[in-house]
Amino acid sequence: MIGIDEAGRGPLAGPVFVGAVVIESKKECELLAKIGRDSKSLSPKERERRYFQITKNFKYYSNFSTSDLIDQINIFKATELAIMKLLVKVVGKNLNDYYSIIDGKFFKLDYNYECIIKGDQISPLIGAASIVAKYERDIYMNQLHEIYPNYGFVNHKGYPTRKHIESIKKYGIISEHRKTFNPIKRFIEEGIL
């Protein structure tokens, strides 16, 4: 069984990450029940601790779609594409050997799967995948902060905080910003950027 979740659908900058965790036995399922939680409910320190428990004890995978792709095809399709590419990595041609549970709704995939609304809060397996996605996206955004310190990515991870929006107005946008997301889209249309 594969649990899948994403991190980063709402930010103004950076990619959307998708994480997957695989369980193949009852023993793994029991261990995962103690580790898997909705990543948003955990402190960064606790999320990191659980991330390393997951990566030490389970098969896990991640993938992402860039902000440029998000602007080209929209956030939903970019997330769906990242999930499909991730599943190719996980199951390859063994389509019927695994069943996936995915946080969200409306995804259309060529695999055995089920979408579960608020799945990261209901299923420890999806919760574990959310930890993988969120932790790895946060690392990406921390590295982006090293390159572009004026934007404060280390603090807000690209989400539309007041300080982030102020820095966009002051410094403009970078290639990692999503130009189809408001208020950036509106700023471009109004000639502010």
C-alpha positions in Angstrom: 0.0 0.0 0.0 1.2 3.5 -0.8 0.3 6.7 1.0 0.7 10.0 -1.0 0.4 13.6 0.0 1.6 17.0 -1.3 3.1 20.1 0.3 3.2 23.5 -1.2 -0.1 24.0 -3.1 -0.7 27.4 -1.6 2.6 29.3 -1.6 3.5 32.1 -4.0 7.0 30.7 -4.6 8.7 27.3 -4.9 7.6 23.9 -6.2 4.8 21.7 -5.1 6.3 18.5 -3.5 4.8 15.1 -3.4 5.8 12.4 -0.9 5.0 8.7 -0.9 5.5 6.1 1.8 5.1 2.3 1.1 4.0 -0.3 3.6 4.3 -4.0 2.7 3.6 -5.8 6.0 1.5 -5.8 9.1 4.6 -5.0 11.1 5.3 -1.9 9.1 1.7 -0.9 9.4 1.9 -1.1 13.2 5.1 0.9 13.3 3.8 3.5 11.0 0.7 4.0 13.2 3.1 5.4 15.8 4.9 7.8 13.4 2.5 9.0 10.7 0.8 12.3 11.5 -0.5 15.3 9.5 2.7 17.3 9.0 0.9 20.6 9.6 0.2 19.4 13.2 3.9 18.9 14.0 6.6 21.4 15.1 9.5 21.6 12.6 11.7 19.8 15.1 9.2 17.0 15.6 8.6 16.8 11.8 12.3 16.4 11.3 12.5 13.6 13.9 9.6 11.7 12.3 11.0 12.3 8.8 14.2 10.4 9.8 12.2 7.7 11.5 10.2 7.2 8.2 13.2 7.3 5.9 15.1 4.8 8.1 12.2 2.3 8.4 10.2 2.5 5.2 10.5 2.8 1.4 9.8 6.4 0.6 9.9 8.6 -2.4 9.4 12.2 -3.4 9.0 14.3 -6.5 8.0 17.9 -7.4 6.6 20.1 -10.0 8.3 23.5 -10.5 6.7 26.9 -10.2 7.2 27.3 -13.9 5.2 24.2 -14.6 2.5 25.3 -12.1 2.2 28.5 -14.1 1.9 26.6 -17.3 -0.7 24.0 -16.4 -2.1 25.1 -13.0 -1.5 23.9 -9.5 -3.9 21.0 -9.6 -2.6 19.5 -12.8 1.0 20.1 -11.7 0.3 18.2 -8.5 -1.4 15.4 -10.3 1.6 15.1 -12.8 4.0 15.0 -9.9 1.9 12.2 -8.3 1.8 10.2 -11.6 5.6 10.5 -12.1 6.1 9.5 -8.5 4.0 6.4 -8.9 6.0 5.4 -12.0 9.1 5.5 -9.7 7.4 3.4 -7.0 5.5 0.8 -8.9 7.0 0.9 -12.4 5.0 -1.6 -14.5 3.6 -3.5 -11.5 0.3 -1.5 -11.6 -1.8 -4.1 -9.8 0.6 -4.9 -7.1 0.0 -1.7 -5.0 -3.0 0.3 -3.9 -2.5 4.0 -3.3 -4.4 6.3 -0.9 -4.0 9.9 -1.7 -4.8 13.0 0.3 -7.3 15.2 -1.7 -10.0 14.7 -4.3 -10.5 14.6 -8.1 -7.2 13.2 -9.0 -7.3 10.9 -12.1 -4.6 8.3 -12.3 -3.9 5.0 -14.2 -3.3 3.1 -10.9 -5.4 1.4 -8.2 -6.0 4.3 -5.9 -8.5 6.2 -3.7 -8.6 9.9 -2.9 -9.4 10.7 0.7 -10.4 14.2 1.7 -8.3 15.3 4.8 -6.5 11.9 4.4 -3.4 13.3 6.2 -5.5 13.7 9.3 -7.2 10.3 9.0 -4.5 7.9 7.8 -1.1 7.5 9.4 0.2 6.3 6.0 -0.9 9.5 4.2 0.3 11.5 7.3 3.8 9.9 6.9 3.8 10.9 3.2 2.8 14.5 4.2 5.9 14.6 6.5 8.1 13.5 3.7 6.7 16.1 1.3 6.7 18.9 3.8 10.2 18.2 5.2 11.8 18.0 1.8 10.0 21.1 0.5 11.1 23.0 3.6 14.7 22.0 2.9 14.3 23.2 -0.7 12.9 26.6 0.5 15.7 26.9 3.1 18.3 26.4 0.3 16.4 29.0 -1.8 16.7 31.4 1.2 20.5 31.1 1.0 20.4 32.3 -2.6 17.7 35.0 -2.1 17.9 36.1 1.5 15.9 39.3 0.9 12.7 37.3 0.6 12.7 35.5 3.9 11.9 32.0 2.5 13.4 30.4 5.6 10.6 31.8 7.7 7.5 31.6 5.5 8.5 28.9 3.0 7.0 30.9 0.1 3.5 31.4 1.6 1.8 34.8 1.2 2.7 36.4 4.5 2.7 40.2 4.8 6.5 40.3 4.9 6.8 38.1 1.8 4.4 40.3 -0.1 6.3 43.4 1.0 9.6 41.9 -0.2 8.0 41.1 -3.6 6.9 44.8 -3.9 10.4 45.9 -2.9 12.6 43.5 -4.8 10.4 42.2 -7.6 9.9 38.5 -8.3 12.4 35.7 -9.0 12.0 32.7 -11.3 10.7 30.6 -8.3 7.6 32.9 -7.9 4.3 31.7 -9.3 3.2 34.4 -11.7 -0.4 33.0 -12.0 -1.0 33.3 -8.2 -2.4 36.5 -6.7 -1.3 39.0 -5.6 1.7 38.5 -8.0 -0.6 38.1 -11.0 -2.5 41.3 -10.0 0.8 43.2 -9.4 2.0 42.2 -12.9 -1.4 43.3 -14.5 -1.3 46.6 -12.6 2.3 47.3 -13.6 3.6 47.2 -10.0 6.1 44.5 -11.0 
